[in-house]
Amino acid sequence: MGSFKFATDTTAKVLNVQVEGTMSEEDAIRFITEYNETVSKFQPTEYEIDLDCTQLNVSSPDVLPMLEQCYLLYQQSGFKKVIFTIEKSPVLKMQLSRVARTTKLENYEIREV
């Protein structure tokens, strides 16, 4: 089961999102709902979104459409930049990059720690 937490830093203008575990379809639906509630409280075009994926597992193929949906949300919200922070994991990096290409998300960066 996956978990997530949203924290808006209004001073730095960053939406910090911590994502952990293995996300299921139900987790993804809850994520999207909470994401929409959180983002409605500020102007995303003035913010970056920083997704801490250091504790995230590679997603299974059946969850990839939901992951793509999340990328489209980041794009439609208009964040200045979308940052994915991951542990060194070639497989996860490749998966996140592939979804970014598929959804045409251009303003993203993957940081390995």
Summary of the structure (lengths in Angstrom):
residues: 113
radius of gyration: 12.9
end to end distance: 23.5
largest distance: 37.6
contacts: 320
relative contact order: 0.18
helix: 43%
strand: 30%
